[in-house]
Amino acid sequence: MPDNTIQLAVLDMAGTTVADGGLVLRAFEAAATAAGMETEGPRREQARRYVLDTMGQSKIAVFRALLGDEERAQTANRAFEDHYDALIGEVDIAPIPGAAEAISTLRDAGVRVALTTGFSRSTQDRLLDALGWRDIADLTLAPSDAGRGRPYPDMVLTALLSLRVDAVDRVAVLGDTTSDIATGRSAGARIVAGALTGAHDERRLRAAGATHVLPSVVEFAELIRAEHT
């Protein structure tokens, strides 16, 4: 029987391993206004719902879909990053309880760990610095490092290739959104788990195709470690 023990865990950041205090929605509001979207009314409310539904996806892709104009999308994306980065300095960014220990548990078991995001590389780096997490994982990836962001498989597959994992069925993915689940499924990961610490609930995560829905990254690490014992 072939060995298909998990070799790589691909973990989302905001909502899965990091508690950011709802900064995404706060930064979106500022960005939408900067791009000229009306501040109240049905269109703004529809945009808010779309941001919630697509949580986890590359932010520039979200703004392109919302605004339908590349220049306005770029303006909104720059405003989003500027406001999010500024808010990082104002809000206590913290790990999801037990997240740092869970990542250590995985690496101690011989599992490589990649942290992924829908943010830009610069915003991801700001988050990593705020947490003191520069060296916590084997690899960190933003959409620009891989080609496309979620729901495409690029970040998972880039992590697999970069960390020399033997096969896609030796990969486990964890995230708090349906976009994370879609990414893991499209990449062919054997475990595609949802965490109940972020944007989407169990019903939505299961409907998206999650193989497991877990309270947090802590239980995910226990699930993966069990394979190694």
Secondary structure, 3 states (H helix, E strand, C coil): CCCCCCCEEEEECECCCEECCCHHHHHHHHHHHHCCCCCCCHHHHHHHHHHHHCCCCCHHHHHHHHHCCHHHHHHHHHHHHHHHHHHHHHCCCEECCCHHHHHHHHHHCCCEEEEECCCCHHHHHHHHHHHCCCCCCCEEECHHHHCCCCCCCHHHHHHHHHCCCCCHHHEEEEECCHHHHHHHHHHCCCEEEEECCCCCCHHHHHHCCCCEEECCHHHHHHHHHHHCC
